[in-house]
């Protein structure tokens, strides 16, 4: 594991050599070798620990792994909340969901919120988004609210009905890739570009093609079958929307979840091949992350998210690949947050982010002592480089991320000093929060 600030500074320096002229060239038709910019790819419900680049061995993510080999990879990256709408709103504003008044997918980012896309558009950057989750769609009754703010092109066409919830629509990974490449092919603007592509897979229900499925090994001990739930929570039962063909075996659903990751990865590979063929992969800073993870049976929750603040729901993959790729993989174990992407992207375009909750991940190694916040309907978490605190229903628990990846052994009774230190770090962050992110 590299030490000091070397990985981020090397990539940051290389990036700024390439993108330094991005905005200065806006007035004369773009940079000499064509438009450049930032490509943000987000994936729904993707656990870091189910990817090869984070040590998983079942071949779920060869294309993602290949990209990461040319990138700065963060091994200790975290979402702010395990719910899609609030998590991505936080990412796109650099503010905590609580500041934005968001606690579920039923609440929308307010029209007064200042977004990354708005800041970039105001500086002359072309902005576009391709989204595939129903909760991210534009609402006709609230045209000024939602994550579409600031995107000149916002493609939220979703024509496939969810298998278990036909009232909801989604866009599957092949159509997402097609939409992104088609839009790039039709683009005539020569300004620098900020493009956001959001993939819905591997969000449930898990219905990937059969050729992506690797059946559970026969030697794996059998678990009790789960009861068929009547809600979407998945606490001790199968969430209603996940149930397919009456299947009740947990191992089958885990295999189907990983099949969904392979399905996404295959389409990501096709997107990357298309970008490479069109010359874009040499021109953009590529940022990859997920909105949150998924419970696969940990802590009594099955094949769902949004119910607790444990690691399986909040730890996310995160890497930054500079234009053309780095010669070698660089890795950082310092705590990193979705909140960091707002200043990172603005700085990549040479724009000052102003006061922000996060830090520029390409300016240097994040401080090892920083404490990152997470929230969920009154519960809160505080995550450091090695230890995490979860405060919920009057109880505070502390877990050792290095020795207890499953967060099963509560250290709070024996290590009160850790509880104090993490709580103080959390309070220091809270004291800096504003009521909302509003335009001046």
Secondary structure by P-SEA (a helix, b strand, c coil): ccccccaaaaaaaaaaaaccccccccccccccccbbbbbbbbbccccccccccccccccccaaaaaaaaaccccccccccccccaaaaaaaacccccccccccccccccccccccaaaaaaaabbbbbbbbccccccccccccccccccccccccccccccccccccbbbbcaaaaaaaaaaaaaacccccbbbbbbbbccccccccccccccccccccccccccccccccccccccccccccccccccaaaaaaaaaaaaaaaaaaaaaaaaaaaaaccccccbbbbbbcbbbbcccccccccccccccccccbbbbbbbccccccbbbbbcccccccaaaaaaaaaaccccccccccccccccccccbbbbbbccccbbbbcccbbbbbcccbbbbbccccccccccccccccaaaaaaaaaaaaaaaaacccccccc
